[in-house]
Amino acid sequence: MKFIDEVRIKVKGGSGGRGCVSFRREKFVPRGGPNGGDGGDGGDVVALADGQLTTLLDLRYQKLYGAGRGEHGRGKDQYGKRGDDKVIAVPVGTVIRDSRTGDLLADLEAAGDRVVVARGGKGGKGNAHFATSTNRSPRRAQPGLPGEEKELDVELRLLADVGIVGLPNAGKSTLIAAISAARPKIADYPFTTLVPNLGVVSYGEGKSFVVADIPGLIAGAHRGEGLGHKFLKHVSRTSLLIHLLDASTVGAEDPLADWVVVNRELELFDPALVAKPQIVVANKIDLPEARANVPRLERYAARACYAFCAISAATGEGLQELRRLIGIHLERAKAAKEENRVAAGV
């Protein structure tokens, strides 16, 4: 299935039905009063988070979503039926903004979350509402109001606890395949990964986390070079970043040069990303030149106050220790989040 994470759509709430002008006509009831019913309200356009969806592909091919019109009022005080709502199913993690104003309308973080993105118009009142002591036979009724009409930017941000970032060919896809059941494309050329991949990783009895593998970044990604920043939004919700380095290509002067390059691109996209906790992971230590570089990388990571782990995603060496480190960081993040929630009185 094609991975689509950004679309623009138009939505229109249903128009309200018009009120009715009608008068009571019954045998032996002279001068019957007005009995025109109200028109029904128009239906709403509703976005609903569906846990079974993983892409915005359906929204790419249908660009206009309209709710049902309210039924017109009728005589004998019969009110019109409300218009049917239009429900748009979107993946969990979808962010919806008004494309004209940029206002955030919804952030659907859990399955079943729903939000009205375009309200239906109110139905018009029938002439029964306009009778007075001086005007007992009103011959006017209100028309229904039109529903809201908007253009929306719909964006999917994957829900993951851990994000893997790094330069192309650092071994990100190999790592996620080694620690989870995900099966991304793996090859020995740059930009093998063209879309984010998700995997579930167990790190203790009854404990697991979701990890996202993001396509590789290069210097100048903020200018659109390589795959640019297109997929970095998918690590915006993570609690922890795994910064993967190819230890076999470490330079002599600055072993963390690649790390600096990627962090710079993270900062240019969103300063909050580079502020997230990181574990610096040296990969490919099954190669002699990579294993020789590990002590220097560890010293530099300690100097920068980052946790460090050396692994070989290809052979599995060090993966158990990496899972343990990730688990520790996630438990800390969870505890901090709970403390903030209690402090806020939520």
NUSERO-303958 format. One record per residue (C-alpha): residue number from 1; x, y, z. Coordinates in Angstrom, 2 decimals. Each point is the difference from the previous one (the first is absolute). Example, Ala and Ser with C-alpha at 12.3 -4.5 7.8 and 13.67 -1.06 7.14 Angstrom:
BEGIN
+-----+---------+---------+---------+
:   k :      px :      py :      pz :
+-----+---------+---------+---------+
:   1 :   12.30 :   -4.50 :    7.80 :
:   2 :    1.37 :    3.44 :   -0.66 :
+-----+---------+---------+---------+
END
This chain:
BEGIN
+-----+---------+---------+---------+
:   k :      px :      py :      pz :
+-----+---------+---------+---------+
:   1 :    0.00 :    0.00 :    0.00 :
:   2 :    1.25 :    3.46 :   -0.87 :
:   3 :    0.98 :    2.06 :    3.06 :
:   4 :   -1.80 :    3.36 :   -0.12 :
:   5 :    0.41 :    2.27 :    3.03 :
:   6 :   -1.15 :    3.42 :   -1.28 :
:   7 :   -3.16 :    0.99 :   -1.86 :
:   8 :   -2.17 :    3.06 :   -0.47 :
:   9 :   -3.77 :   -0.48 :   -0.11 :
:  10 :   -3.16 :    2.10 :   -0.05 :
:  11 :   -2.86 :   -0.58 :    2.42 :
:  12 :   -3.49 :    1.47 :    0.05 :
:  13 :   -2.61 :   -0.34 :    2.69 :
:  14 :   -3.55 :   -0.66 :   -1.13 :
:  15 :   -2.32 :    2.96 :   -0.56 :
:  16 :   -2.97 :    0.38 :    2.35 :
:  17 :   -3.49 :   -0.66 :   -1.36 :
:  18 :   -2.35 :    2.94 :   -0.48 :
:  19 :   -2.96 :    0.64 :    2.27 :
:  20 :   -3.52 :   -0.51 :   -1.30 :
:  21 :   -2.85 :    2.51 :   -0.46 :
:  22 :   -3.19 :   -1.90 :    0.73 :
:  23 :   -3.37 :    0.55 :    1.68 :
:  24 :   -2.26 :   -2.35 :    1.87 :
:  25 :   -2.97 :   -1.05 :   -2.12 :
:  26 :   -2.56 :   -2.24 :    1.66 :
:  27 :   -3.73 :   -0.37 :   -0.37 :
:  28 :   -1.95 :    1.95 :    2.62 :
:  29 :    3.19 :    1.84 :    1.08 :
:  30 :   -0.29 :    3.53 :   -1.40 :
:  31 :    3.05 :    2.26 :   -0.22 :
:  32 :    2.53 :   -2.74 :    0.75 :
:  33 :    3.37 :    1.42 :    1.01 :
:  34 :    3.48 :   -0.49 :   -1.54 :
:  35 :    1.47 :   -3.48 :    0.28 :
:  36 :    3.12 :    0.07 :   -2.18 :
:  37 :    2.77 :   -2.19 :    1.40 :
:  38 :    3.72 :    0.78 :    0.27 :
:  39 :    2.59 :   -1.23 :   -2.41 :
:  40 :    2.52 :   -2.60 :    1.22 :
:  41 :    3.61 :    0.90 :    0.79 :
:  42 :    2.65 :   -0.98 :   -2.52 :
:  43 :    2.33 :   -2.89 :    0.79 :
:  44 :    3.56 :    0.47 :    1.26 :
:  45 :    3.24 :   -1.17 :   -1.59 :
:  46 :    1.84 :   -2.06 :    2.62 :
:  47 :    3.58 :   -1.33 :    0.01 :
:  48 :    0.34 :   -3.32 :    1.85 :
:  49 :    3.27 :   -1.71 :    0.98 :
:  50 :   -0.03 :   -3.60 :   -1.22 :
:  51 :    2.59 :   -2.35 :    1.48 :
:  52 :   -0.11 :   -2.21 :   -3.10 :
:  53 :    1.30 :    2.70 :   -2.35 :
:  54 :    3.69 :    0.77 :   -0.52 :
:  55 :   -0.04 :    2.50 :   -2.88 :
:  56 :   -2.03 :    2.88 :   -1.44 :
:  57 :   -0.21 :   -1.72 :   -3.38 :
:  58 :   -3.82 :    0.07 :   -0.17 :
:  59 :   -0.09 :    3.76 :    0.51 :
:  60 :    2.36 :    0.54 :   -2.91 :
:  61 :   -2.57 :   -1.20 :   -2.51 :
:  62 :   -3.09 :    1.62 :    1.49 :
:  63 :    0.52 :    3.70 :    0.57 :
:  64 :   -3.50 :    1.21 :    0.90 :
:  65 :   -2.08 :   -1.20 :    2.96 :
:  66 :   -3.50 :    1.32 :    0.55 :
:  67 :   -2.56 :   -0.79 :    2.68 :
:  68 :   -3.73 :   -0.44 :   -0.63 :
:  69 :   -2.45 :    2.90 :   -0.33 :
:  70 :   -2.68 :    0.47 :    2.63 :
:  71 :   -3.54 :   -0.85 :   -1.07 :
:  72 :   -2.42 :    2.88 :   -0.60 :
:  73 :   -2.78 :    0.63 :    2.52 :
:  74 :   -3.57 :   -1.00 :   -0.86 :
:  75 :   -3.50 :    0.93 :    1.03 :
:  76 :   -1.77 :   -1.33 :    3.08 :
:  77 :    3.02 :    1.03 :    2.09 :
:  78 :    2.19 :   -2.69 :   -1.57 :
:  79 :    3.67 :    0.76 :    0.49 :
:  80 :    2.55 :   -1.01 :   -2.60 :
:  81 :    2.45 :   -2.83 :    0.67 :
:  82 :    3.61 :    0.86 :    0.82 :
:  83 :    2.48 :   -0.64 :   -2.80 :
:  84 :    2.32 :   -3.01 :    0.16 :
:  85 :    3.51 :    0.55 :    1.32 :
:  86 :    2.95 :   -0.77 :   -2.26 :
:  87 :    2.69 :   -1.97 :    1.85 :
:  88 :    3.56 :    0.09 :   -1.36 :
:  89 :    2.14 :   -2.87 :    1.32 :
:  90 :    3.66 :    0.95 :    0.53 :
:  91 :    2.96 :   -1.80 :    1.65 :
:  92 :    0.81 :    0.48 :    3.66 :
:  93 :    2.52 :    2.83 :    0.32 :
:  94 :   -1.63 :    2.23 :   -2.61 :
:  95 :    0.34 :    3.76 :    0.40 :
:  96 :   -2.60 :    2.23 :   -1.68 :
:  97 :    0.49 :    3.72 :   -0.70 :
:  98 :   -2.00 :    2.69 :   -1.73 :
:  99 :    2.03 :    0.63 :   -3.14 :
: 100 :   -1.08 :    3.65 :   -0.19 :
: 101 :    0.79 :    1.06 :    3.57 :
: 102 :    2.40 :   -2.74 :    1.06 :
: 103 :   -2.03 :   -0.58 :    3.17 :
: 104 :    0.26 :   -3.46 :    1.57 :
: 105 :   -3.45 :   -1.61 :   -0.08 :
: 106 :    0.84 :   -3.44 :    1.35 :
: 107 :    2.78 :   -2.35 :    1.04 :
: 108 :   -1.50 :   -3.50 :    0.02 :
: 109 :    2.35 :   -1.95 :    2.27 :
: 110 :   -2.18 :   -3.00 :    0.89 :
: 111 :   -2.29 :   -2.36 :   -1.87 :
: 112 :   -3.58 :    1.23 :    0.23 :
: 113 :    0.93 :    3.67 :    0.39 :
: 114 :   -2.32 :    2.13 :   -2.10 :
: 115 :   -0.40 :    3.68 :   -0.82 :
: 116 :   -2.51 :    2.04 :   -1.98 :
: 117 :    1.97 :    1.76 :   -2.74 :
: 118 :   -2.96 :    1.66 :   -1.75 :
: 119 :   -3.32 :    0.65 :    1.74 :
: 120 :   -3.31 :   -0.22 :   -1.76 :
: 121 :   -2.23 :    3.05 :   -0.41 :
: 122 :   -2.99 :    0.66 :    2.25 :
: 123 :   -3.44 :   -0.79 :   -1.36 :
: 124 :   -2.37 :    2.93 :   -0.61 :
: 125 :   -3.00 :    0.64 :    2.23 :
: 126 :   -3.51 :   -0.57 :   -1.33 :
: 127 :   -2.71 :    2.65 :    0.09 :
: 128 :   -1.44 :   -1.45 :    3.22 :
: 129 :    2.81 :    1.84 :    1.83 :
: 130 :   -1.02 :    3.41 :   -1.33 :
: 131 :   -3.62 :    0.18 :    1.17 :
: 132 :   -0.69 :    2.97 :    2.30 :
: 133 :   -3.07 :    1.64 :    1.47 :
: 134 :    0.00 :    2.49 :   -2.87 :
: 135 :    1.09 :   -2.35 :   -2.76 :
: 136 :   -1.85 :   -3.26 :    0.34 :
: 137 :    0.63 :   -1.14 :   -3.57 :
: 138 :    3.72 :    0.49 :   -0.66 :
: 139 :    0.96 :   -0.87 :   -3.54 :
: 140 :    3.71 :   -0.21 :    0.47 :
: 141 :    2.48 :   -2.67 :    0.98 :
: 142 :    3.78 :   -0.12 :    0.25 :
: 143 :    2.22 :   -1.61 :   -2.60 :
: 144 :    2.55 :   -2.54 :    1.22 :
: 145 :    3.55 :    1.22 :    0.60 :
: 146 :    2.87 :   -1.40 :   -2.07 :
: 147 :    2.45 :   -2.37 :    1.68 :
: 148 :    3.63 :    0.87 :    0.69 :
: 149 :    2.34 :   -0.43 :   -2.92 :
: 150 :    3.73 :   -0.44 :    0.56 :
: 151 :    3.19 :   -1.11 :   -1.64 :
: 152 :    2.04 :   -2.21 :    2.30 :
: 153 :    3.61 :   -1.11 :    0.14 :
: 154 :    0.02 :   -3.57 :    1.32 :
: 155 :    3.34 :   -1.34 :    1.20 :
: 156 :    0.91 :   -3.38 :    1.45 :
: 157 :    2.56 :   -0.16 :    2.79 :
: 158 :    0.81 :   -3.55 :    0.98 :
: 159 :   -0.35 :   -0.94 :    3.64 :
: 160 :    3.30 :   -1.45 :    1.15 :
: 161 :    1.88 :   -0.04 :    3.30 :
: 162 :    3.47 :   -0.11 :   -1.57 :
: 163 :    1.30 :    1.47 :   -3.24 :
: 164 :    3.12 :   -1.18 :   -1.85 :
: 165 :    1.87 :    2.77 :   -1.81 :
: 166 :    3.33 :    0.11 :   -1.79 :
: 167 :    1.77 :    0.42 :   -3.30 :
: 168 :   -0.86 :   -2.26 :   -2.96 :
: 169 :    1.58 :   -3.46 :    0.24 :
: 170 :    0.51 :    0.25 :    3.76 :
: 171 :   -2.00 :   -3.21 :    0.37 :
: 172 :   -3.36 :    1.32 :    1.24 :
: 173 :   -2.11 :   -2.47 :   -1.98 :
: 174 :    2.25 :   -2.89 :    1.03 :
: 175 :   -0.39 :    1.02 :    3.64 :
: 176 :   -3.80 :    0.22 :   -0.03 :
: 177 :   -0.15 :   -3.36 :   -1.80 :
: 178 :    2.30 :   -1.53 :    2.64 :
: 179 :   -1.94 :    1.19 :    3.06 :
: 180 :   -3.58 :   -0.25 :   -1.29 :
: 181 :   -2.19 :   -1.85 :   -2.48 :
: 182 :    0.15 :    2.88 :   -2.50 :
: 183 :    1.45 :   -0.94 :   -3.37 :
: 184 :    1.19 :    3.16 :   -1.75 :
: 185 :    1.97 :   -0.03 :   -3.23 :
: 186 :    3.73 :   -0.46 :    0.70 :
: 187 :    2.71 :    0.61 :   -2.60 :
: 188 :    3.58 :    1.32 :   -0.24 :
: 189 :   -0.82 :    3.32 :   -1.64 :
: 190 :   -1.18 :    3.36 :    1.43 :
: 191 :   -3.68 :    0.84 :    0.48 :
: 192 :   -1.19 :   -3.60 :   -0.04 :
: 193 :   -2.69 :    1.07 :    2.47 :
: 194 :   -2.44 :    2.33 :   -1.76 :
: 195 :   -2.79 :   -0.04 :    2.60 :
: 196 :   -0.06 :   -0.40 :    3.81 :
: 197 :   -0.24 :   -3.52 :    1.41 :
: 198 :   -1.56 :   -0.96 :    3.33 :
: 199 :    0.88 :   -2.96 :    2.19 :
: 200 :   -0.99 :   -1.24 :    3.46 :
: 201 :    2.86 :   -1.00 :    2.31 :
: 202 :   -0.25 :   -2.00 :    3.25 :
: 203 :    2.46 :    1.01 :    2.71 :
: 204 :   -1.33 :   -1.72 :    3.09 :
: 205 :   -2.79 :   -2.17 :    1.27 :
: 206 :   -3.21 :    1.55 :   -1.29 :
: 207 :    1.84 :    3.13 :   -1.14 :
: 208 :    0.44 :    1.26 :   -3.53 :
: 209 :    0.53 :    3.18 :   -1.98 :
: 210 :   -0.61 :    1.17 :   -3.56 :
: 211 :    3.04 :    1.03 :   -2.02 :
: 212 :    0.01 :    2.05 :   -3.21 :
: 213 :    2.73 :   -0.20 :   -2.64 :
: 214 :    0.27 :    3.36 :   -1.81 :
: 215 :    1.59 :    0.35 :   -3.47 :
: 216 :    3.60 :    1.22 :    0.16 :
: 217 :    0.95 :    3.66 :    0.38 :
: 218 :    2.92 :    1.75 :   -1.63 :
: 219 :    1.51 :    3.46 :    0.37 :
: 220 :   -2.30 :    2.46 :   -1.75 :
: 221 :   -3.15 :   -2.04 :    0.61 :
: 222 :   -1.72 :    3.20 :    1.18 :
: 223 :    0.53 :    1.33 :   -3.55 :
: 224 :   -1.63 :   -3.09 :   -1.49 :
: 225 :    3.20 :   -1.92 :   -0.73 :
: 226 :   -0.30 :   -3.78 :    0.14 :
: 227 :   -3.52 :   -0.73 :    1.26 :
: 228 :    0.01 :    3.27 :    1.91 :
: 229 :   -1.92 :    0.41 :    3.23 :
: 230 :   -3.12 :   -1.62 :   -1.41 :
: 231 :   -0.24 :   -2.80 :    2.56 :
: 232 :    1.47 :    1.62 :    3.13 :
: 233 :   -3.50 :    0.87 :    1.26 :
: 234 :   -0.42 :   -3.73 :    0.70 :
: 235 :    2.47 :    0.16 :    2.90 :
: 236 :   -1.58 :    3.12 :    1.52 :
: 237 :   -2.08 :   -2.12 :    2.42 :
: 238 :    2.84 :   -2.29 :    1.12 :
: 239 :    1.41 :    0.01 :    3.52 :
: 240 :    3.48 :   -1.09 :   -1.08 :
: 241 :    2.24 :    0.12 :   -3.08 :
: 242 :    2.48 :   -2.71 :   -0.97 :
: 243 :    2.80 :    1.79 :   -1.85 :
: 244 :    1.61 :   -2.71 :   -2.11 :
: 245 :    3.59 :    0.46 :   -1.20 :
: 246 :    1.97 :   -2.14 :   -2.42 :
: 247 :    3.03 :   -0.61 :    2.21 :
: 248 :    2.06 :   -1.22 :   -2.97 :
: 249 :    0.01 :    3.49 :   -1.59 :
: 250 :    0.99 :    2.01 :    3.09 :
: 251 :    2.50 :    2.76 :   -0.74 :
: 252 :    3.23 :    0.47 :    1.93 :
: 253 :   -0.49 :    3.63 :    1.05 :
: 254 :   -3.68 :    0.05 :    1.00 :
: 255 :   -1.50 :   -3.46 :    0.52 :
: 256 :   -3.43 :    1.54 :    0.53 :
: 257 :    0.00 :    2.08 :   -3.20 :
: 258 :   -2.86 :   -2.01 :   -1.50 :
: 259 :   -1.93 :    0.37 :    3.24 :
: 260 :    0.45 :    3.80 :   -0.15 :
: 261 :   -1.24 :    0.10 :   -3.61 :
: 262 :   -3.23 :   -1.86 :    0.78 :
: 263 :   -0.63 :    1.95 :    3.20 :
: 264 :    0.38 :    3.24 :   -1.94 :
: 265 :   -2.69 :   -1.13 :   -2.43 :
: 266 :   -2.28 :   -0.98 :    2.88 :
: 267 :    0.44 :    3.43 :    1.54 :
: 268 :   -0.73 :    1.79 :   -3.28 :
: 269 :   -3.23 :   -1.96 :   -0.34 :
: 270 :   -1.16 :    0.38 :    3.61 :
: 271 :    2.16 :    0.99 :    3.00 :
: 272 :   -2.17 :   -2.23 :    2.20 :
: 273 :    1.28 :   -3.07 :   -1.87 :
: 274 :    3.65 :    0.54 :    0.78 :
: 275 :   -0.95 :    0.63 :    3.65 :
: 276 :   -1.45 :   -3.52 :    0.33 :
: 277 :    2.04 :   -2.61 :    1.90 :
: 278 :    2.36 :   -1.91 :   -2.30 :
: 279 :    2.00 :   -3.19 :    0.13 :
: 280 :    3.07 :    0.07 :   -2.23 :
: 281 :    0.31 :   -3.45 :   -1.56 :
: 282 :    3.13 :   -1.13 :   -1.83 :
: 283 :   -0.98 :   -2.60 :   -2.60 :
: 284 :    1.93 :   -2.57 :   -2.08 :
: 285 :    2.44 :   -0.99 :    2.74 :
: 286 :    0.25 :   -3.39 :   -1.71 :
: 287 :    2.49 :    1.81 :   -2.28 :
: 288 :    3.55 :    0.33 :    1.46 :
: 289 :    0.35 :    3.69 :   -0.91 :
: 290 :   -3.35 :    0.77 :    1.67 :
: 291 :    0.90 :   -1.87 :    3.20 :
: 292 :    3.27 :    1.92 :    0.19 :
: 293 :   -1.91 :    3.30 :   -0.08 :
: 294 :   -2.41 :   -0.89 :    2.83 :
: 295 :    2.18 :    1.26 :    2.93 :
: 296 :    0.41 :    3.42 :   -1.62 :
: 297 :   -3.71 :    0.25 :   -0.78 :
: 298 :   -0.89 :   -0.92 :    3.56 :
: 299 :    2.32 :    2.65 :    1.43 :
: 300 :   -1.43 :    2.70 :   -2.26 :
: 301 :   -3.59 :   -1.03 :    0.79 :
: 302 :    0.74 :    0.14 :    3.74 :
: 303 :    1.53 :    3.44 :   -0.48 :
: 304 :   -3.23 :    1.11 :   -1.69 :
: 305 :   -2.02 :   -1.59 :    2.87 :
: 306 :   -1.80 :   -2.57 :   -2.15 :
: 307 :   -0.56 :   -3.67 :    0.74 :
: 308 :    2.04 :   -2.28 :   -2.26 :
: 309 :   -0.35 :   -3.53 :   -1.30 :
: 310 :    2.02 :   -2.02 :   -2.55 :
: 311 :   -1.83 :   -2.59 :   -2.09 :
: 312 :    0.04 :   -2.04 :   -3.14 :
: 313 :   -3.49 :   -0.03 :   -1.48 :
: 314 :    1.15 :   -2.65 :   -2.47 :
: 315 :    1.24 :   -2.53 :    2.59 :
: 316 :   -2.14 :    1.03 :    2.99 :
: 317 :    2.92 :    0.91 :    2.24 :
: 318 :   -0.92 :    2.65 :    2.58 :
: 319 :   -3.73 :    0.03 :   -0.84 :
: 320 :   -1.01 :   -1.28 :    3.43 :
: 321 :    1.90 :    2.83 :    1.67 :
: 322 :   -1.61 :    2.50 :   -2.40 :
: 323 :   -3.48 :   -1.26 :    0.89 :
: 324 :    0.88 :    0.36 :    3.69 :
: 325 :    1.18 :    3.60 :   -0.45 :
: 326 :   -3.10 :    0.90 :   -1.99 :
: 327 :   -2.21 :   -1.54 :    2.68 :
: 328 :    1.72 :    2.07 :    2.73 :
: 329 :   -0.47 :    3.24 :   -1.94 :
: 330 :   -3.64 :   -0.75 :   -0.79 :
: 331 :   -0.79 :   -0.80 :    3.63 :
: 332 :    1.60 :    3.30 :    1.04 :
: 333 :   -2.01 :    1.88 :   -2.63 :
: 334 :   -3.18 :   -1.71 :    1.15 :
: 335 :    0.68 :    0.88 :    3.64 :
: 336 :    0.76 :    3.63 :   -0.90 :
: 337 :   -3.20 :    0.23 :   -2.02 :
: 338 :   -2.00 :   -1.36 :    2.93 :
: 339 :    1.62 :    2.49 :    2.38 :
: 340 :   -0.89 :    2.87 :   -2.34 :
: 341 :   -3.56 :   -1.29 :   -0.26 :
: 342 :   -0.36 :   -0.15 :    3.79 :
: 343 :    1.59 :    3.44 :    0.41 :
: 344 :   -2.47 :    1.42 :   -2.52 :
: 345 :   -2.87 :   -1.59 :    1.94 :
: 346 :   -1.22 :   -1.97 :   -3.00 :
+-----+---------+---------+---------+
END
